[in-house]
Amino acid sequence: MTYDYARLAKIKCFLFDMDGTINLGNELIPGMEGFFDKLKAAGKEYYLLTNNSSRSHEHYVQKMNGLGVPVTRENILISSDALTNWMQKNKPGAKLFVLGTPQLLATIEEAGFTLTNTLEEGGDYVVVGFDQTLTYDRLTTACRLIDKGVPYVATHPDVRCPIEGGEFIPDTGAMLELIKTATGKKPQLIFGKPYKYMVDVVLDKTGYKKEEIAMVGDRLATDIAFGLNNDILSVMVLTGEATMEDVENGSIKPDIILPHAKEILQYLG
């Protein structure tokens, strides 16, 4: 398979997955030292994307700065940003019953939405996030509200969240399956990768055209599908999850494959 690497020179805004692309856990991937300074010097804009709605922007800024990656709050895009962006456009001031961590609740409240906490208070939507503080009581309230006709949405579709040692913990997608089984209803919208709503945030923030944006990541089903589904250049790197064998045996075919994200620099002209 041949790749049109010249397309990289036309990109004005790069979107990067983090774990597996820039870092592995709490370690910077060797070779990424100084990469973003060089990318910025080349006149390119960049954002770091994550589906993990359990954490705040400040968490990722602190983590990535600690690894030597120069980012501010504005450079971090979380699936919760796609949620609040859509809600602000389509349901401003909505009352939301949220299954989420304190960080997610704070993010949603800061965006101008009212949080509800009881069946009696109800809500315009139930929001299902990556809730590592989930209690049976709040899960029950969410299901009862959904059963009564309140529509529900989710921050992202990931079923498993990888942790240290090659293990995993249940993610939002697993919680969605539980709720669908209990209520017989599917979420109205899911906001994270590979769906379009995070691209919408980037388009709104930057004004760039889709052909000027690229997604760089290591996962086929989220990062690369995100690019392919939304008409932005998809660049797979081989420093994380996916392998060449996965590409050969699977249906998701990246626009470009690079051994390492640092290789992008040699194609920028």
VMD Tcl script that draws the C-alpha trace (Angstrom):
set ca {
  {0.00 0.00 0.00}
  {1.33 3.44 -0.92}
  {0.57 6.60 1.03}
  {0.29 10.24 -0.08}
  {2.62 11.78 2.48}
  {2.45 15.12 0.62}
  {-0.98 15.61 2.17}
  {0.72 16.25 5.52}
  {2.28 19.47 4.22}
  {-1.20 20.91 3.62}
  {-2.36 20.29 7.18}
  {-2.72 23.37 9.37}
  {-4.14 21.72 12.49}
  {-3.10 18.37 13.95}
  {-5.26 16.47 16.43}
  {-3.33 14.01 18.58}
  {-4.46 11.10 20.66}
  {-2.35 10.96 23.82}
  {-1.73 7.51 25.29}
  {0.00 5.35 22.69}
  {0.78 8.31 20.43}
  {2.55 10.86 22.63}
  {2.98 8.96 25.88}
  {2.66 5.51 27.35}
  {1.07 5.96 30.75}
  {3.22 8.40 32.67}
  {6.20 8.21 30.31}
  {6.83 10.25 27.15}
  {7.36 8.01 24.13}
  {11.09 8.18 23.28}
  {11.64 10.47 20.32}
  {8.78 12.85 21.17}
  {11.09 15.23 23.06}
  {10.76 18.70 21.52}
  {8.31 17.48 18.87}
  {5.58 20.00 19.63}
  {8.00 22.93 19.74}
  {9.13 21.98 16.24}
  {5.53 21.54 15.08}
  {4.67 24.99 16.39}
  {7.80 26.47 14.77}
  {6.56 25.05 11.48}
  {3.42 27.15 11.90}
  {1.11 24.27 12.76}
  {-1.67 24.34 15.35}
  {-2.36 21.29 17.51}
  {-4.85 19.87 19.99}
  {-4.66 16.82 22.22}
  {-7.88 14.76 22.19}
  {-9.23 12.23 24.64}
  {-12.51 10.41 25.10}
  {-11.86 10.05 28.84}
  {-14.52 12.33 30.32}
  {-13.69 11.41 33.92}
  {-10.82 13.91 34.05}
  {-10.63 17.69 33.84}
  {-8.71 19.85 31.38}
  {-6.40 20.87 34.21}
  {-5.51 17.21 34.84}
  {-4.30 16.74 31.27}
  {-2.49 20.10 31.18}
  {-0.60 19.18 34.33}
  {0.17 15.66 33.11}
  {1.34 16.64 29.63}
  {3.34 19.65 30.83}
  {4.99 17.31 33.31}
  {6.06 15.15 30.36}
  {7.48 18.16 28.56}
  {4.57 18.67 26.16}
  {3.67 22.38 25.94}
  {-0.11 22.66 26.23}
  {-2.65 24.98 27.82}
  {-6.30 24.38 28.61}
  {-7.15 25.56 25.10}
  {-5.06 22.76 23.57}
  {-6.95 19.99 25.38}
  {-10.19 18.65 23.90}
  {-12.21 16.10 25.87}
  {-15.39 14.31 24.82}
  {-17.14 16.47 27.43}
  {-16.27 19.52 25.28}
  {-18.17 17.96 22.39}
  {-21.10 17.38 24.75}
  {-21.20 20.95 26.06}
  {-20.62 22.43 22.59}
  {-23.62 20.53 21.20}
  {-25.79 21.35 24.23}
  {-24.94 25.06 24.05}
  {-26.03 25.11 20.41}
  {-29.12 22.92 20.73}
  {-30.29 23.05 24.35}
  {-28.78 26.10 26.09}
  {-29.46 26.23 29.81}
  {-30.62 22.62 29.92}
  {-31.10 20.75 33.20}
  {-28.94 17.63 33.16}
  {-28.81 14.55 35.36}
  {-25.21 13.40 34.97}
  {-23.54 10.11 35.77}
  {-20.00 11.38 36.09}
  {-17.03 12.16 38.30}
  {-16.82 15.46 40.20}
  {-14.47 16.70 37.44}
  {-17.05 16.01 34.73}
  {-19.83 17.59 36.80}
  {-17.69 20.73 37.25}
  {-16.93 20.91 33.51}
  {-20.62 20.72 32.62}
  {-21.66 23.23 35.27}
  {-18.96 25.68 34.17}
  {-20.39 25.47 30.65}
  {-23.65 26.96 31.93}
  {-25.87 23.96 32.63}
  {-27.94 23.16 35.72}
  {-27.25 19.82 37.37}
  {-30.10 17.84 38.90}
  {-29.73 15.11 41.50}
  {-33.11 13.51 42.15}
  {-35.97 11.83 40.35}
  {-38.24 14.70 41.41}
  {-35.94 17.33 39.88}
  {-35.88 15.37 36.63}
  {-33.92 16.83 33.75}
  {-33.95 17.62 30.05}
  {-31.32 14.95 29.44}
  {-29.54 12.19 31.29}
  {-25.80 12.30 30.54}
  {-23.75 9.12 30.88}
  {-20.04 9.80 31.37}
  {-17.09 7.72 32.49}
  {-18.22 7.62 36.11}
  {-15.65 6.01 38.38}
  {-17.73 7.25 41.33}
  {-20.92 5.56 40.12}
  {-23.38 4.46 42.83}
  {-26.34 2.14 42.48}
  {-28.61 4.91 43.72}
  {-27.62 7.32 40.93}
  {-27.70 4.55 38.33}
  {-31.23 3.70 39.46}
  {-32.33 7.33 39.20}
  {-30.85 7.61 35.71}
  {-32.66 4.47 34.53}
  {-35.96 5.61 36.04}
  {-35.69 9.01 34.34}
  {-34.91 7.33 31.00}
  {-37.82 4.95 31.52}
  {-40.08 7.97 32.05}
  {-39.05 9.37 28.67}
  {-36.06 11.61 29.43}
  {-33.62 11.22 26.50}
  {-30.05 10.25 27.31}
  {-26.67 10.92 25.72}
  {-23.15 9.68 26.36}
  {-19.77 11.36 26.39}
  {-18.06 8.52 24.48}
  {-18.50 4.89 23.42}
  {-15.34 3.18 24.79}
  {-16.19 -0.11 26.50}
  {-12.80 -0.65 28.14}
  {-10.35 1.83 29.65}
  {-6.77 0.50 29.61}
  {-4.74 0.75 32.82}
  {-1.22 -0.19 33.84}
  {0.04 -3.72 33.24}
  {-2.06 -4.34 30.16}
  {-5.27 -4.60 32.19}
  {-8.51 -2.62 31.86}
  {-11.48 -1.25 33.77}
  {-15.09 -0.89 32.49}
  {-15.65 2.36 30.60}
  {-18.71 4.33 29.48}
  {-19.67 1.90 26.72}
  {-20.06 -0.87 29.29}
  {-22.32 1.36 31.38}
  {-24.39 2.10 28.26}
  {-24.95 -1.60 27.69}
  {-26.23 -1.95 31.25}
  {-28.62 0.99 30.81}
  {-29.83 -0.27 27.41}
  {-30.53 -3.68 28.93}
  {-32.40 -2.17 31.87}
  {-34.46 0.40 29.93}
  {-34.64 -1.06 26.43}
  {-33.53 2.34 25.08}
  {-30.40 3.46 23.25}
  {-28.62 6.79 23.78}
  {-29.80 9.58 21.52}
  {-26.24 10.78 20.83}
  {-22.66 9.75 21.64}
  {-20.17 12.62 21.48}
  {-16.61 11.24 21.57}
  {-14.43 9.65 18.91}
  {-15.21 8.25 16.36}
  {-18.31 10.44 16.03}
  {-18.34 13.90 14.44}
  {-18.93 16.11 17.44}
  {-15.28 16.63 18.42}
  {-14.53 17.68 14.84}
  {-17.35 20.21 15.17}
  {-15.59 21.70 18.21}
  {-12.33 22.03 16.27}
  {-14.08 23.61 13.28}
  {-15.84 26.08 15.59}
  {-12.64 26.95 17.47}
  {-10.29 27.30 14.51}
  {-12.28 28.07 11.37}
  {-10.17 25.57 9.42}
  {-11.59 23.41 6.66}
  {-11.67 19.64 7.08}
  {-8.94 19.16 4.48}
  {-6.65 21.28 6.69}
  {-7.07 19.00 9.73}
  {-5.47 15.63 10.53}
  {-6.06 13.07 13.29}
  {-2.98 11.25 14.57}
  {-3.48 8.19 16.76}
  {-2.72 4.55 17.50}
  {-6.21 3.02 17.67}
  {-8.08 1.95 14.57}
  {-11.63 1.85 15.98}
  {-11.47 5.30 17.58}
  {-8.65 7.52 16.27}
  {-8.45 6.32 12.69}
  {-12.20 5.73 12.31}
  {-12.67 9.26 13.68}
  {-10.60 10.66 10.81}
  {-12.13 8.46 8.13}
  {-15.72 8.99 9.30}
  {-15.35 12.77 9.34}
  {-13.35 13.48 6.17}
  {-10.14 14.54 7.91}
  {-6.73 12.99 7.20}
  {-6.16 9.89 9.35}
  {-2.56 9.15 10.41}
  {-1.85 5.94 12.31}
  {1.32 5.54 14.35}
  {2.81 2.22 15.43}
  {3.85 3.22 18.96}
  {0.66 2.09 20.68}
  {-2.18 -0.37 20.20}
  {-2.61 -1.08 16.49}
  {-0.13 -3.03 14.36}
  {0.38 -3.43 10.63}
  {-1.18 -6.87 10.97}
  {-4.31 -5.29 12.47}
  {-4.56 -2.98 9.45}
  {-4.03 -5.82 6.98}
  {-6.64 -8.02 8.66}
  {-9.18 -5.31 9.45}
  {-11.63 -3.14 7.53}
  {-10.35 0.22 8.79}
  {-7.59 1.52 6.52}
  {-5.68 4.66 7.59}
  {-4.86 7.31 5.01}
  {-1.23 7.28 6.19}
  {0.79 4.99 8.48}
  {3.97 6.19 10.21}
  {6.22 4.27 12.58}
  {6.29 7.23 15.00}
  {4.55 10.61 15.31}
  {7.90 12.44 15.06}
  {8.06 11.35 11.41}
  {5.39 13.97 10.64}
  {8.04 16.71 10.82}
  {9.95 15.50 7.77}
  {6.87 15.89 5.56}
  {5.98 19.46 6.51}
  {8.38 21.09 4.03}
}
mol new
graphics top color blue
foreach p $ca { graphics top sphere $p radius 0.5 }
foreach p [lrange $ca 0 end-1] q [lrange $ca 1 end] { graphics top cylinder $p $q radius 0.2 }
display resetview
